Amino acid sequence: MKIEKIGNDLWEIPREGRMNVPVRIVASEELLEMMRRDMTLQQAMNVSMLPGIVGASFVMPDGHQGYGFPIGGVAAFNTESGVISPGGVGYDINCGVRLLKTDMHHDEMGKKKMELLSALFKNIPSGLGSKGKVKLGRGEMDEVLELGARWAVENDYGRVEDLNFIEEGGNMPSDSALISDHAKKRGSSQLGSLGSGNHFIELQKVSKIADEKAAKAFGLFEGQLVIMVHTGSRGCGHQVCSDYLRTMEKAIKKYNMQLPDRELACAPIGSVEGKEYFKAMCGAANFAWANRQMITHWTRESFDKVFPGTDLKLLYDVAHNIAKREEHGGNEYVVHRKGATRALWKGRPEVTAAYRSVGQPVIIPGSMGTASYVLCGCPSASGFFGSTAHGAGRVLSRSKAIKNFSGEEIMEDLKKRGINILADKMKTVAEEAPGAYKDIDSVVEVSDSVGIATKVARMVPLGVVKG
């Protein structure tokens, strides 16, 4: 394939053959070389062949091979002629991250860090197949799927003001009737649980402020103790994706679509199948927002137990795997972000009023033992449908990571660096070894240099709770 450099840290695969738009890649030369080693770029080219795609098929700097769409992929589709694809959202619908801020300096934890980590580990269910502490009846599960974070708040898991600091207010219009009983059953026992894999709760300190104005608006200061929560829609979202992939495979034949890869199974946005998937996906997204809201509630309880009177405020909550109807340049599109973060700029009505004068907070977690970042959306992101990276991006599969790293050795190494880990299984620690990921600093530097989201604050870990 032909790759042309078209700007600083910006590359293009020109349109050719069945491609409807070019592929645009946001990456340094080093990150681009990593993408060449797997199917990332070919998958992005395949996405460019889908009906109704506009602008370009984008790859963010953390891009790597995924299911159908590359992870780190962004694609916007015309609502009249375009398609919607479960592969453009992924199995963990609305896997996302939220950041809670304290008014404490991290030094105030003193010798109570392990006590706090233990309280979090005990209070918030984690691990593969972990069950939540709340058992939902059928009617309650439907309410969660339709109300999202608002259901959690109305049931005393959080504060009304939290909803102002969640993307979409923690709720997208859905229809629980379009979600299978199996998906509901899988989710009903898991609400309020962390899960496993790359999901975590992390105690962090703000190590550096890059943008004083935005940091002040976001309520961040150097040395501050903050808490990052990363999880998604658990078994519910996974089942919704599985169910609708089967639906979309039938739709391919029904609408006589010729696709370069069956993993890109899709349906026209305006079709019955397209509309039903979108509403079901919104329901799974709502589940994820309710899930993170309940985890936030129990995080606050854990803090109050160890540090009575501590006030944990929600800075923001962003989705990393989602498709949304958005207006860009006066037109409405369905924007797929798979392993990518919305990054809207100041003045956009979607940005909560408290931050509208600076732009939307963009929260990007790093790998365990490395840095994480808060960035800010800026107008340059308009050429990328208001999108940026979502994390470091893997360079080793989980199976390869297990072969290359020992969970016990990683824990010991991080402990020497002042980072404590509590985990359900050592296998998960090995899977999520820092060496299995790209350099988060390089990923964020590229995002900042291109201007799709600019650096506000860098955080480093103090302690991690893993599934």
Stockholm file with secondary structure:
# STOCKHOLM 1.0

chainA/1-467         MKIEKIGNDLWEIPREGRMNVPVRIVASEELLEMMRRDMTLQQAMNVSMLPGIVGASFVMPDGHQGYGFPIGGVAAFNTESGVISPGGVGYDINCGVRLLKTDMHHDEMGKKKMELLSALFKNIPSGLGSKGKVKLGRGEMDEVLELGARWAVENDYGRVEDLNFIEEGGNMPSDSALISDHAKKRGSSQLGSLGSGNHFIELQKVSKIADEKAAKAFGLFEGQLVIMVHTGSRGCGHQVCSDYLRTMEKAIKKYNMQLPDRELACAPIGSVEGKEYFKAMCGAANFAWANRQMITHWTRESFDKVFPGTDLKLLYDVAHNIAKREEHGGNEYVVHRKGATRALWKGRPEVTAAYRSVGQPVIIPGSMGTASYVLCGCPSASGFFGSTAHGAGRVLSRSKAIKNFSGEEIMEDLKKRGINILADKMKTVAEEAPGAYKDIDSVVEVSDSVGIATKVARMVPLGVVKG
#=GR chainA/1-467 SS CCCEEEETTEEEECCCTTCSSCEEEECCHHHHHHHHTSSHHHHHHHHTTSTTEEEEEEEEEEEECCSSSCEEEEEEEETTTCEECGGGTCSSTTCEEEEEEEEEEGGGGGGGHHHHHHHHHHHSCCSTTCCCSCCCCHHHHHHHHHHTHHHHHHTTSSCGGGGGGBGGGGCCCCCGGGSCHHHHHHHHTTTTCCCSTTCEEEEEEEEEESCHHHHHHHTCCTTEEEEEEEECCHHHHHHHHHHHHHHHHHHHHHTTCCCSCGGGCCEETTSHHHHHHHHHHHHHHHHHHHHHHHHHHHHHHHHHHHSTTCCCEEEEEEESEEEEEEEETTEEEEEEEESEEECCBTTCTTSCGGGTTTBCEEEECCCTTSCEEEEEECGGGGGGTSEEECSCCBSSCHHHHHHHCCHHHHHHHHHHTTCEEEESCHHHHHHTCGGGBCCHHHHHHHHHHHTSEEEEEEEEEEEEEEC
#=GC SS_cons         CCCEEEETTEEEECCCTTCSSCEEEECCHHHHHHHHTSSHHHHHHHHTTSTTEEEEEEEEEEEECCSSSCEEEEEEEETTTCEECGGGTCSSTTCEEEEEEEEEEGGGGGGGHHHHHHHHHHHSCCSTTCCCSCCCCHHHHHHHHHHTHHHHHHTTSSCGGGGGGBGGGGCCCCCGGGSCHHHHHHHHTTTTCCCSTTCEEEEEEEEEESCHHHHHHHTCCTTEEEEEEEECCHHHHHHHHHHHHHHHHHHHHHTTCCCSCGGGCCEETTSHHHHHHHHHHHHHHHHHHHHHHHHHHHHHHHHHHHSTTCCCEEEEEEESEEEEEEEETTEEEEEEEESEEECCBTTCTTSCGGGTTTBCEEEECCCTTSCEEEEEECGGGGGGTSEEECSCCBSSCHHHHHHHCCHHHHHHHHHHTTCEEEESCHHHHHHTCGGGBCCHHHHHHHHHHHTSEEEEEEEEEEEEEEC
//
